[in-house]
Every structure is written in structure tokens, then in C-alpha cells.
Amino acid sequence: MRGLRGLRPNASGLPAHLVVVPEANLDAVWSPQPVAKEVQLVAAGGGADYFDAIRIADEFARRQGYAAEGGAKNVARRDGMGTTVLSAATTIGRIPEYYFQAVGSGTGAIAAWEAAQRLEADGRFGPNRMRLMLSQNAPFLLLYDSWKRKTRELVEIDDETERQHTDEIYAKVLSNRRPPYAIKGGLYDALEATNGEMYAVSNENAVEASGLFETHEGADISDAAAVATASLVAAVRDQEVPRDAVVMLNITGGGLRRYKQEHAIYPVEPQRVIMPGEEV
């Protein structure tokens, strides 16, 4: 359910949890069991994207007494996402040298950077030389283009172009139009501190990488994970990463297609669809 905007109430009489998601992504919202009535879903309609859903969620928080989940500024969320690096280090016995992940907002990469610093401070897992090797799905390359310019500020792209690029990409979850890039402690700082790199991955290469992973590892993966896998293939092919390097590849959605084939699933229907310009 990555890409959703979760909220909690601070006033009585409201659903315990309210989630806002773009209407175009409703097929990605499901549960292995019936969803409790305390959780309600709102869809952002009219061709809305992830940024539109965030904006609507913030409006609910401001007008109807909810507390916003917080996104990248939520330290608990970052700590939770960073546990993948903790798991890798405890399994490998050291901090990885390279960390590959596809990014939309970059929050997961920031979390990985913070986790690696904590592992180094712990002292049991060696020095922290972990480089962030991040990727986006072309043509939605807001973070990629910004980093390639080596400037803290995001490149300026008009909304219409960004929406068009969102429609064209394979991994639509990687399309946050207002990522935490320039903010202190944000993605720019994480890339700068780790001598990081960013890759642009085409739809075709992502699909190919998805099939490659399933063939060799026996599990289907999410579209975003396919983008990350394609960037790792390119980095090794172009000799940017040694073949004997200690690499962590962040894979999400492993085996979801198979799970859905073998288990009952419950779609989550929106209680309301909010169109552009409509008040919450």
C-alpha cells in the first residue's frame, strides 16, 4: 500500500483511520482480510496523482480534525523503513557497500542512510561506506534530473508535463511531484553524504528486469522493485559496481501475484471520490 497518505483522528465521531489514494491506483489497494469499519478510503479522482492525494489528505487534516501521518518528516516512519538495512547488516555481518532502491519521494533512501549511520555508531558492523544507488522510471525523472545538476533545488517542471510523465511510466508509485529533496536532511543531503548516484530506467528495461528476477529468484516483484533491479543490472554492466561488491537491493512486493492467486483478497472500496476543485 505504498503511496497512500494515512491520517489519524483527534476528534470524536470520525473514522479511526482515513486513507487517500489516487483513483487510478485503487487496484493496488486490497487486504488479505475484510477491512475494519474504522478504516475508510477516499479516492482522488479526475486523473489525480500521488501529490494530489497528499494535498487532499492535508486538507482533511486541516479541516476535519485529523493528524497527518507526516510523510518523510515522520521519524517513526523513517525508522520503520530503515529496518531493511538493519536486517541486511545483521544477516551479512557488515554494512552493505551499495544500496539500490527506486525512489519516488526518496523517503526510503533517507531512512536507509540514517540506518547505516546508526549501524556504524553501533560499532559491530564495520565502517559506513554505503553508497545510495537510486533510480527513477523514465520519463518521470524529477529527482534524477535535479541530482544530475548537483544543485540542492529541484528542477522546475510544469504540472501538465509531470502528469503526462506519470501516465507514461511503468512504476507509477515513483511519481511524487514534491519530494523531500532540498530540505535539510533530505534526499540531496543523503546523496551528497554517500557519494550517491541516480539512474534513469526505461519501462522496457524495468519489465525485462522483473522477468529476470522472477526467473532467477522464483518470485514476482513490484514495478518499483523492477526499476531498482534494472539499475543494478546497468551499474554492474557498466562496471560502476564491482561484481564482488557487497550489495543490498531493496525489493518490495515479492510474491504478491502468486499470493493473490492462492489466497482470497478483499478490495477496499472508496467511500468517496473527490474531483479536482471539490472541497473535502
C-alpha positions in Angstrom: 0.0 0.0 0.0 2.9 2.3 -0.6 2.0 5.7 -1.8 -1.0 6.1 0.5 -1.5 9.0 2.8 -2.6 7.8 6.3 -4.3 10.0 8.8 -5.4 9.6 12.4 -8.3 11.5 14.2 -8.0 13.8 17.1 -11.8 14.5 17.2 -14.6 12.1 18.1 -17.1 10.8 15.5 -14.6 10.4 12.7 -13.2 7.2 11.2 -10.2 6.0 13.2 -8.1 6.0 10.0 -8.6 7.8 6.7 -6.5 6.9 3.7 -6.4 8.9 0.5 -5.1 7.4 -2.8 -5.3 8.4 -6.4 -8.4 6.8 -8.1 -6.1 5.4 -10.8 -4.3 3.3 -8.2 -7.3 1.7 -6.5 -6.4 -1.7 -7.9 -3.3 -1.7 -5.7 -5.4 -1.3 -2.5 -6.5 -4.6 -1.1 -6.4 -6.6 2.1 -6.0 -10.3 3.0 -9.0 -10.0 5.3 -12.1 -7.7 5.5 -11.1 -4.2 6.4 -12.4 -2.9 9.7 -15.1 -0.2 9.5 -12.7 2.2 11.4 -10.6 2.4 8.3 -12.1 4.4 5.4 -10.7 5.1 1.9 -11.1 8.3 -0.1 -10.0 8.4 -3.8 -8.6 11.5 -5.5 -10.3 11.4 -8.9 -10.1 13.2 -12.2 -6.7 12.0 -13.2 -5.2 12.8 -9.8 -1.7 11.6 -8.9 0.2 10.9 -5.7 0.9 14.6 -5.0 -2.9 15.4 -5.4 -3.7 12.6 -2.9 -1.2 14.1 -0.4 -2.8 17.6 -0.9 -6.3 16.2 -0.3 -5.1 14.4 2.8 -3.6 17.5 4.2 -6.9 19.3 3.6 -8.7 16.6 5.6 -6.2 17.1 8.4 -6.6 20.9 8.4 -10.4 21.0 8.2 -11.7 17.9 9.9 -9.6 17.3 12.9 -7.2 14.6 11.7 -3.4 14.5 12.5 -1.4 14.0 9.3 0.8 10.9 9.1 3.8 13.2 8.3 5.5 11.6 5.3 9.3 12.0 5.3 9.2 14.2 8.4 7.7 11.3 10.5 10.8 9.8 12.2 8.9 6.7 13.2 8.1 6.1 9.5 11.7 6.5 8.5 12.9 4.2 11.3 10.4 1.6 10.1 11.6 1.8 6.5 15.2 1.7 7.7 14.9 -1.7 9.2 15.6 -3.2 5.8 19.2 -2.0 6.2 19.4 -3.3 9.7 18.2 -6.7 8.6 20.7 -6.8 5.7 23.6 -5.8 8.0 22.7 -8.4 10.7 22.4 -11.0 8.0 25.6 -10.1 6.1 27.6 -9.2 9.2 28.6 -5.8 7.8 27.1 -2.6 6.3 26.5 -3.0 2.6 28.8 -1.1 0.2 26.0 -0.3 -2.2 22.3 0.3 -1.6 20.0 0.1 -4.6 16.4 1.3 -4.5 13.9 3.0 -6.8 12.5 6.3 -5.4 9.5 8.5 -5.8 9.8 10.7 -2.7 13.2 9.3 -1.6 12.0 8.8 2.0 13.1 5.1 1.9 16.6 6.2 0.8 16.8 8.8 3.5 15.8 6.1 6.0 18.5 3.8 4.7 21.1 6.5 5.0 20.1 7.1 8.6 20.1 3.4 9.4 23.6 3.0 8.1 24.9 5.8 10.3 23.4 4.1 13.3 25.0 0.8 12.4 28.4 2.5 12.2 27.8 4.1 15.5 27.0 0.7 17.0 30.5 -0.4 16.0 29.8 -4.1 15.3 29.2 -3.8 11.6 32.3 -2.0 10.3 32.7 1.4 8.7 29.9 3.0 6.8 30.8 3.3 3.2 27.3 2.6 1.9 26.6 4.5 -1.3 23.0 5.2 -2.2 22.3 4.0 -5.8 18.9 5.3 -6.6 16.7 5.1 -9.7 13.6 6.6 -11.3 11.4 5.4 -14.1 11.8 7.5 -17.2 10.3 9.8 -18.3 9.4 10.9 -14.7 12.9 12.0 -13.7 12.4 14.9 -11.3 14.9 13.6 -8.7 17.3 12.2 -11.3 17.4 15.5 -13.3 17.8 17.5 -10.1 20.7 15.4 -8.8 22.5 15.3 -12.1 22.6 19.1 -11.9 24.3 18.7 -8.5 22.1 21.5 -7.1 20.0 21.4 -4.0 17.0 22.9 -5.7 14.5 20.7 -7.6 14.3 21.4 -11.3 11.2 23.2 -12.4 8.7 21.1 -14.5 5.2 22.3 -15.2 2.3 20.3 -13.8 1.0 19.3 -17.1 4.3 17.7 -18.2 4.7 16.0 -14.8 1.2 14.5 -15.1 1.9 13.3 -18.6 5.1 11.6 -17.5 3.2 10.0 -14.6 0.8 8.4 -17.1 3.7 7.1 -19.2 5.8 5.3 -16.6 5.6 1.6 -15.7 6.1 2.1 -11.9 3.5 4.8 -11.2 4.3 4.8 -7.5 7.6 6.6 -8.3 5.9 9.8 -9.2 5.9 12.2 -6.3 5.9 15.7 -7.6 7.0 17.3 -4.4 9.7 15.1 -2.8 11.7 16.0 0.3 14.8 16.7 -1.8 16.1 20.2 -0.9 15.1 20.2 2.8 18.0 19.8 5.3 18.5 16.1 6.0 16.6 15.3 2.8 17.5 13.3 -0.3 20.1 15.8 -1.6 22.0 15.6 1.7 21.7 11.8 1.7 23.1 11.5 -1.8 25.8 14.1 -1.1 26.9 12.4 2.1 27.2 8.9 0.5 28.6 9.9 -2.9 25.4 8.6 -4.3 24.3 8.0 -7.8 21.0 8.1 -9.7 19.8 6.1 -12.7 17.1 6.6 -15.3 15.4 3.4 -16.2 13.1 2.9 -19.2 9.8 1.0 -19.0 11.3 -1.7 -21.3 14.3 -2.2 -19.0 12.1 -2.4 -15.9 9.9 -5.1 -17.4 12.9 -7.0 -18.6 14.5 -6.8 -15.1 11.2 -8.0 -13.5 11.3 -11.1 -15.6 15.0 -11.7 -14.9 14.4 -11.5 -11.2 11.4 -13.9 -11.3 13.4 -16.4 -13.4 16.4 -16.5 -11.1 14.8 -15.9 -7.7 11.4 -17.5 -8.2 9.3 -14.5 -7.1 7.4 -11.8 -8.9 8.2 -8.3 -7.7 6.6 -4.8 -7.6 7.0 -2.4 -10.5 9.2 -0.1 -8.4 11.5 -3.1 -7.4 11.8 -3.9 -11.1 13.2 -0.4 -11.7 15.7 -0.8 -8.9 16.7 -4.2 -10.3 17.2 -2.7 -13.8 19.5 0.0 -12.3 21.6 -2.7 -10.6 21.9 -4.6 -13.9 23.1 -1.4 -15.6 25.5 -0.5 -12.9 27.2 -3.9 -13.0 27.2 -4.0 -16.8 28.8 -0.6 -17.0 31.4 -1.5 -14.3 30.2 1.1 -11.9 29.8 -1.6 -9.2 32.4 -4.4 -8.9 31.0 -7.9 -9.3 32.3 -8.8 -5.9 30.9 -5.8 -4.1 28.6 -6.2 -1.1 25.2 -5.0 -2.5 21.8 -4.6 -0.9 18.9 -4.5 -3.4 15.6 -3.3 -1.9 12.9 -5.5 -3.3 9.2 -4.7 -2.5 6.1 -6.7 -3.4 7.9 -10.1 -3.6 5.4 -12.8 -4.5 2.3 -10.6 -4.5 0.9 -12.0 -7.7 1.3 -15.6 -6.5 -0.3 -14.7 -3.2 -3.3 -13.3 -4.9 -3.6 -16.4 -7.0 -3.5 -18.7 -3.9 -5.5 -16.7 -1.3 -8.7 -14.7 -1.1 -8.2 -11.0 -1.2 -10.6 -8.2 -0.3 -10.6 -5.0 -2.4 -11.1 -1.8 -0.5 -13.8 0.4 -2.0 -13.6 4.2 -1.6 -16.3 5.8 0.5 -15.9 9.0 -1.6 -14.2 10.2 -4.8 -13.0 13.8 -4.7 -12.8 15.5 -8.0 -10.4 18.4 -8.8 -11.6 21.7 -7.2 -14.1 19.9 -4.9 -13.9 20.7 -1.2 -13.2 18.0 1.2 
